[in-house]
Amino acid sequence: MRDISYRSAEDDQIRAGAFARVAALDKVYGDNIPWSAIAQGFNLLDEKILIANRARGIFKPSQLRRGAISIKTTMPREGRVNIYTDAADTDGTFVYSLQGTDPNNHDNRALRDCLDYQWPLIYFFAVAAGFYKAIFPCFVEAIDTTSMTCRVSVASGASLSNLKDSEAWRIERRYTLRATKARLHQAEFRERVLSAYGHCCAMTRLPVPELLEAVHIMPDTHDLGIAGIENGICLSRIHHRAFDANLIGVNADYEVQVSDRLMAMRDGIILESGLKALHGQRIDLPSDRLNWPKRELLELRHEQFKSWDWN
């Protein structure tokens, strides 16, 4: 029988530091945190503490006495196969593969500790090769040694701990998983679009990934609003907002159109050089023609732009 009263102040400090570090990364990078940033870890009492390992899916830093601090899935590079089968299940949990074939090895015991003591985890979920969405806090809900998998819930283990196994808890868990899956879907779309455009804004050539976003030509609520590269354009945040607000558009010839409203305004350099000067210019397109925006989608979206009524 395990001593479930086990607690370490040092471990609590490490976990708090890890979650603070990931929250900071999430604020800077959103749903596409590069591995280079994750690999930096954080400093605690003049000591570097790692929060994940490139080679290991289940990770416990050496300074942590018990339990894992994070789990990770990877996006296999082209031509390779992911040997694990991590996925979302219909009951509101992620199904995560245990390490190796021995349920009692070092890594899997660290997950068992998280289950027994309900310690929170960080789930680094790959959205592209080398880029991750940090899902946190997560909790191990169950471990199946026959299938060598565990079930991981998002946040509900903490927010509804007093209602565990109730219908309200199950509904909350499914809702949280759906919301998380939607964020993962958008994060993957963003990284695919940014990669196709060389991580540069298609209108200004701005090369700062933290200021770039993947824009849906037709919104994902539309029947044609697929999350494919052909329905996306890489734009800076300000140009994304202007596009969504029908202040600027792109026609089927890949030319930028600026609204009469903006053209009539007089202001500083951002309006004059960053927006109005784009009128009639052709956007920079991906090097691979297969990733160019579909003309049919641009034409549909441009009709909306032209008919927009500002009154």
C-alpha positions as CSV (number, residue, x, y, z in Angstrom):
1,M,0.0,0.0,0.0
2,R,1.4,3.4,-1.0
3,D,1.6,6.2,1.5
4,I,-0.8,8.7,-0.3
5,S,0.0,11.3,2.4
6,Y,3.5,11.7,0.8
7,R,4.4,15.3,0.1
8,S,7.6,17.2,-0.5
9,A,7.9,21.0,-0.3
10,E,10.8,20.9,-2.7
11,D,8.8,19.0,-5.2
12,D,5.9,21.4,-4.9
13,Q,8.3,24.3,-5.5
14,I,9.6,22.5,-8.7
15,R,6.1,21.8,-10.0
16,A,5.1,25.4,-9.4
17,G,8.2,26.7,-11.2
18,A,7.5,24.4,-14.1
19,F,3.9,25.5,-14.5
20,A,5.0,29.2,-14.2
21,R,7.6,28.6,-16.9
22,V,5.1,27.0,-19.3
23,A,2.5,29.7,-18.6
24,A,5.1,32.3,-19.7
25,L,6.0,30.3,-22.8
26,D,2.3,30.0,-23.6
27,K,1.9,33.8,-23.3
28,V,4.7,34.4,-25.7
29,Y,4.2,31.6,-28.3
30,G,0.6,30.6,-27.8
31,D,-0.2,27.2,-29.1
32,N,3.1,26.8,-31.1
33,I,5.9,26.7,-28.6
34,P,9.3,25.8,-30.2
35,W,11.3,23.0,-28.7
36,S,14.3,25.4,-28.3
37,A,12.2,27.4,-25.8
38,I,11.0,24.3,-23.9
39,A,14.5,22.9,-23.7
40,Q,15.7,25.9,-21.8
41,G,13.8,24.8,-18.7
42,F,13.9,27.3,-15.8
43,N,16.1,28.3,-12.9
44,L,15.3,27.6,-9.2
45,L,17.7,28.5,-6.4
46,D,20.5,28.9,-9.0
47,E,19.9,25.5,-10.5
48,K,18.6,24.7,-14.0
49,I,15.6,22.5,-14.0
50,L,14.4,20.9,-17.2
51,I,10.7,20.4,-17.9
52,A,10.9,17.9,-20.8
53,N,13.4,15.8,-22.7
54,R,13.7,15.5,-26.5
55,A,14.2,11.7,-26.4
56,R,11.8,10.7,-23.6
57,G,8.0,11.1,-23.7
58,I,7.6,10.8,-19.9
59,F,9.9,13.1,-18.1
60,K,10.9,13.6,-14.4
61,P,13.7,16.1,-13.8
62,S,16.5,14.7,-11.6
63,Q,15.7,17.2,-8.8
64,L,12.1,15.9,-8.5
65,R,11.9,13.2,-5.9
66,R,8.7,11.5,-7.1
67,G,6.4,11.7,-10.1
68,A,6.7,13.0,-13.6
69,I,6.6,16.7,-14.5
70,S,5.5,16.3,-18.1
71,I,4.5,13.9,-20.9
72,K,5.2,14.6,-24.6
73,T,4.0,13.4,-28.0
74,T,6.1,14.0,-31.1
75,M,5.2,14.7,-34.7
76,P,7.2,12.2,-36.8
77,R,9.2,13.7,-39.6
78,E,8.2,13.0,-43.2
79,G,8.9,9.4,-44.0
80,R,9.0,8.3,-40.4
81,V,6.4,6.5,-38.3
82,N,5.3,7.4,-34.7
83,I,5.6,4.1,-32.7
84,Y,3.1,5.4,-30.2
85,T,-0.7,5.7,-30.6
86,D,-1.6,8.7,-28.4
87,A,-5.0,10.1,-29.2
88,A,-8.1,11.7,-27.8
89,D,-10.9,9.4,-26.7
90,T,-14.7,9.9,-26.6
91,D,-14.9,9.8,-22.7
92,G,-13.1,13.1,-22.4
93,T,-9.5,11.9,-21.9
94,F,-6.4,11.6,-24.0
95,V,-5.1,8.1,-24.3
96,Y,-1.3,8.2,-23.7
97,S,1.0,5.3,-24.4
98,L,3.2,4.1,-21.6
99,Q,7.0,3.8,-22.1
100,G,8.3,0.5,-23.4
101,T,6.8,-2.9,-22.4
102,D,7.3,-2.9,-18.6
103,P,4.6,-1.1,-16.7
104,N,6.9,-0.9,-13.6
105,N,9.9,0.8,-15.3
106,H,11.2,4.1,-14.1
107,D,9.1,6.3,-16.4
108,N,5.9,4.4,-15.9
109,R,6.3,4.4,-12.2
110,A,6.6,8.2,-12.4
111,L,3.1,8.3,-14.0
112,R,1.8,5.9,-11.5
113,D,2.8,8.3,-8.7
114,C,1.0,11.1,-10.5
115,L,-2.1,8.9,-10.6
116,D,-1.9,7.9,-6.9
117,Y,-1.2,11.4,-5.6
118,Q,-3.1,13.3,-8.3
119,W,-0.1,15.5,-9.1
120,P,-0.6,17.8,-12.1
121,L,1.3,17.3,-15.3
122,I,2.2,19.3,-18.4
123,Y,1.3,17.7,-21.7
124,F,3.4,18.8,-24.6
125,F,1.4,17.9,-27.7
126,A,3.2,18.2,-31.0
127,V,1.4,20.3,-33.6
128,A,4.4,20.2,-36.1
129,A,7.9,18.9,-36.0
130,G,9.7,20.8,-33.3
131,F,6.6,22.8,-32.2
132,Y,4.2,22.0,-29.2
133,K,1.1,23.1,-27.6
134,A,1.4,23.0,-23.8
135,I,-1.8,21.5,-22.3
136,F,-1.9,22.1,-18.5
137,P,-2.8,21.2,-15.9
138,C,-3.4,17.6,-16.8
139,F,-4.1,14.6,-14.5
140,V,-3.6,10.9,-14.9
141,E,-7.1,9.4,-14.5
142,A,-6.3,5.7,-15.0
143,I,-3.5,3.3,-16.1
144,D,-4.2,0.1,-18.1
145,T,-1.2,-2.2,-17.9
146,T,-2.8,-4.6,-20.4
147,S,-2.9,-2.1,-23.2
148,M,0.1,-0.2,-21.8
149,T,-1.8,3.1,-21.9
150,C,-3.0,5.7,-19.4
151,R,-5.9,8.1,-19.6
152,V,-5.1,11.8,-19.1
153,S,-7.7,14.5,-18.4
154,V,-7.3,18.2,-18.9
155,A,-8.0,20.5,-15.9
156,S,-11.2,18.7,-14.8
157,G,-9.3,16.6,-12.2
158,A,-8.6,19.9,-10.4
159,S,-11.6,22.0,-11.1
160,L,-14.1,19.3,-10.2
161,S,-12.2,17.2,-7.7
162,N,-15.1,17.3,-5.3
163,L,-17.4,15.9,-7.9
164,K,-15.2,13.2,-9.2
165,D,-17.1,10.5,-11.2
166,S,-20.3,12.5,-11.1
167,E,-22.2,13.3,-14.3
168,A,-21.2,17.0,-14.0
169,W,-17.5,16.0,-13.9
170,R,-17.9,13.8,-17.0
171,I,-19.6,16.5,-18.9
172,E,-16.9,19.0,-17.9
173,R,-14.2,16.6,-18.9
174,R,-15.7,16.0,-22.4
175,Y,-16.2,19.8,-22.9
176,T,-12.6,20.5,-21.9
177,L,-11.3,17.9,-24.2
178,R,-13.3,19.2,-27.2
179,A,-12.0,22.7,-26.5
180,T,-8.4,21.5,-26.3
181,K,-8.8,19.4,-29.5
182,A,-10.0,22.6,-31.3
183,R,-7.0,24.5,-30.1
184,L,-4.7,21.7,-31.2
185,H,-6.4,21.7,-34.6
186,Q,-5.8,25.5,-35.0
187,A,-2.2,25.2,-33.8
188,E,-1.4,22.6,-36.4
189,F,-3.1,24.7,-39.1
190,R,-1.1,27.7,-38.1
191,E,2.3,25.9,-38.2
192,R,1.5,24.4,-41.6
193,V,0.6,27.7,-43.1
194,L,3.5,29.6,-41.6
195,S,5.9,26.9,-42.8
196,A,4.4,27.1,-46.3
197,Y,5.0,30.9,-46.4
198,G,8.5,30.6,-45.0
199,H,7.5,32.2,-41.7
200,C,6.9,35.6,-43.3
201,C,3.9,37.8,-43.7
202,A,2.5,37.4,-47.3
203,M,1.8,41.1,-47.5
204,T,4.8,42.7,-45.7
205,R,7.5,40.0,-45.6
206,L,7.6,40.5,-41.8
207,P,9.8,37.5,-40.6
208,V,8.9,37.4,-36.9
209,P,6.9,34.2,-36.1
210,E,5.6,35.6,-32.8
211,L,3.8,38.3,-34.7
212,L,2.4,36.0,-37.5
213,E,-0.9,34.2,-37.7
214,A,-2.5,31.7,-40.1
215,V,-5.6,33.4,-41.6
216,H,-8.6,31.4,-42.9
217,I,-9.7,32.8,-46.2
218,M,-13.1,31.2,-45.7
219,P,-13.8,30.9,-41.9
220,D,-13.9,27.5,-40.4
221,T,-17.6,27.9,-39.7
222,H,-18.2,28.0,-43.5
223,D,-18.8,24.8,-45.5
224,L,-15.6,25.6,-47.5
225,G,-13.6,26.7,-44.5
226,I,-11.3,23.7,-44.3
227,A,-8.1,23.8,-42.3
228,G,-6.0,23.2,-45.3
229,I,-3.1,25.3,-46.5
230,E,-5.0,26.2,-49.6
231,N,-7.5,28.0,-47.4
232,G,-4.8,29.9,-45.5
233,I,-2.6,33.0,-45.8
234,C,0.2,33.9,-43.4
235,L,-0.3,37.5,-42.2
236,S,0.9,39.7,-39.3
237,R,-1.5,40.2,-36.5
238,I,-2.6,43.7,-37.6
239,H,-3.1,42.5,-41.2
240,H,-5.0,39.5,-40.0
241,R,-7.4,41.8,-38.0
242,A,-7.8,44.1,-41.0
243,F,-8.6,41.1,-43.3
244,D,-11.2,39.7,-40.9
245,A,-12.8,43.1,-40.5
246,N,-13.0,43.6,-44.4
247,L,-10.6,46.6,-44.2
248,I,-8.3,44.8,-46.6
249,G,-8.9,41.9,-49.0
250,V,-7.2,39.7,-51.5
251,N,-8.7,39.1,-54.9
252,A,-8.4,35.9,-57.1
253,D,-5.3,37.4,-58.8
254,Y,-3.6,37.5,-55.4
255,E,-3.7,41.3,-55.3
256,V,-4.3,43.2,-52.1
257,Q,-7.3,45.5,-52.0
258,V,-7.6,48.2,-49.4
259,S,-11.1,49.4,-48.4
260,D,-12.4,52.8,-49.4
261,R,-12.7,53.6,-45.7
262,L,-9.0,53.1,-45.0
263,M,-8.0,54.8,-48.2
264,A,-9.9,57.9,-47.2
265,M,-8.2,58.1,-43.8
266,R,-5.1,60.1,-43.0
267,D,-2.8,59.0,-40.2
268,G,0.8,57.9,-39.4
269,I,3.2,55.5,-40.9
270,I,1.4,52.3,-40.1
271,L,-1.7,53.3,-41.9
272,E,0.1,55.0,-44.8
273,S,2.9,52.5,-45.4
274,G,1.7,49.4,-43.6
275,L,-1.8,49.3,-45.1
276,K,-2.7,51.8,-47.8
277,A,0.5,51.3,-49.7
278,L,-0.4,47.7,-50.1
279,H,-3.3,48.4,-52.4
280,G,-2.8,46.7,-55.8
281,Q,0.3,44.8,-54.7
282,R,0.6,41.0,-55.2
283,I,1.0,38.9,-52.1
284,D,4.1,36.7,-51.7
285,L,3.0,33.1,-52.4
286,P,4.5,29.8,-51.1
287,S,7.3,28.4,-53.2
288,D,5.3,25.2,-53.6
289,R,2.4,26.0,-56.0
290,L,0.3,23.3,-54.4
291,N,0.2,25.5,-51.3
292,W,-1.1,28.6,-53.1
293,P,-4.5,29.9,-51.9
294,K,-7.3,28.5,-54.0
295,R,-8.6,31.2,-56.4
296,E,-12.2,30.0,-55.9
297,L,-11.9,30.6,-52.1
298,L,-10.3,34.0,-52.6
299,E,-13.0,35.0,-55.1
300,L,-15.8,34.1,-52.6
301,R,-14.0,36.0,-49.8
302,H,-13.4,39.0,-52.0
303,E,-17.1,39.2,-52.9
304,Q,-17.8,39.6,-49.2
305,F,-15.1,42.2,-48.9
306,K,-16.5,44.3,-51.8
307,S,-20.1,44.1,-50.5
308,W,-19.3,44.9,-46.9
309,D,-21.4,47.8,-45.7
310,W,-19.8,50.1,-43.1
311,N,-22.9,52.1,-42.4
